[in-house]
Amino acid sequence: MTHSLKYLLTASSGVTNFPEFVAVGMVDEVQMGYCDGNITTAEPRQDWMRKLFKEDPELQQLYTDRCTNYRHEFRTHTESFMQDFNQIEGTVSLCLCMNIKCFTFFSPL
């Protein structure tokens, strides 16, 4: 069975009531995971992902670590972007979409 996997990463500065960093993982356009700059762990958004994290806590830690790393990397890029354009204040947003067109799930029967 073929599926699509997509990660959306967004960093912003100067946006009120919105985290500076948000990451969303989607399978077949359905959100399966989430993290942002205000939480400390990656959050599963589907029952199958909750089960996967429960069975393999190291996998949840891997996603949490990646989220933390991307958050720091995006903060650096946002600050650099603001300096390059001599923007001391205001709103800046950066977005990256990583799209893996197809992959195959192998599930035991």
C-alpha positions in Angstrom: 0.0 0.0 0.0 1.4 3.4 -1.0 1.0 6.5 1.2 2.3 10.1 1.3 4.3 11.6 4.2 4.6 15.3 4.7 6.2 17.4 7.4 5.3 21.1 7.7 7.7 23.3 9.7 6.9 26.9 10.5 8.9 29.5 12.4 7.6 33.0 13.2 8.5 36.0 15.2 6.3 38.8 16.4 3.0 36.8 16.0 1.0 37.1 19.2 -0.8 34.0 20.7 1.1 31.7 18.3 4.2 29.5 19.1 7.4 30.7 17.5 7.9 27.2 16.1 5.3 24.6 14.9 5.9 21.2 13.3 3.2 19.0 11.9 3.6 15.5 10.4 0.9 14.2 8.0 0.2 10.9 6.4 -2.1 11.0 3.5 -3.0 14.6 4.4 -4.1 13.5 7.9 -2.2 15.0 10.9 -0.4 12.2 12.7 2.0 14.2 15.0 2.5 17.7 16.3 5.0 19.7 18.3 5.6 23.4 18.9 7.9 25.7 20.9 5.5 25.7 23.9 5.5 22.0 24.6 8.3 19.6 25.6 7.4 16.5 23.8 6.1 15.5 20.3 2.4 14.7 20.5 0.8 11.9 18.6 -2.5 13.0 16.9 -3.8 9.6 15.8 -4.5 6.4 17.8 -2.1 4.4 15.7 0.7 6.9 16.4 -0.2 6.9 20.2 0.1 3.1 20.1 3.5 3.3 18.3 4.9 5.8 20.8 3.6 3.6 23.7 5.2 0.5 22.2 8.5 2.4 21.4 9.1 5.4 23.7 12.5 5.9 22.1 10.6 6.8 18.9 8.7 9.5 20.6 12.0 10.8 22.1 13.5 10.8 18.6 10.6 13.0 17.3 10.9 15.2 20.3 14.6 15.7 19.8 14.1 16.5 16.1 11.5 19.0 17.0 13.8 20.7 19.5 16.6 20.7 17.0 14.4 22.2 14.2 13.1 24.8 16.6 16.6 26.0 17.5 17.7 25.9 13.8 14.6 27.8 12.7 15.1 30.4 15.4 18.7 31.0 14.2 17.4 31.3 10.6 14.7 33.7 11.7 17.1 35.9 13.6 19.6 35.8 10.6 16.8 36.7 8.2 15.8 39.7 10.4 19.4 40.9 10.6 20.0 40.5 6.8 17.0 42.7 6.1 17.6 45.1 8.9 14.3 44.2 10.5 14.4 44.9 14.2 10.8 44.3 14.9 7.6 43.2 13.2 6.4 39.8 11.9 8.6 37.3 10.2 7.5 33.8 9.1 9.5 31.0 7.6 7.9 27.8 6.3 9.4 24.5 5.0 7.4 21.7 3.6 9.2 18.3 3.3 7.1 16.1 1.1 8.0 12.4 0.7 5.8 11.4 -2.2 5.4 7.7 -1.6 6.5 5.0 0.7 5.2 1.6 1.7 3.8 0.5 5.0 4.4 -3.2 5.8 2.1 -4.2 8.6 1.9 -7.7 10.1 -1.3 -9.6 9.5 
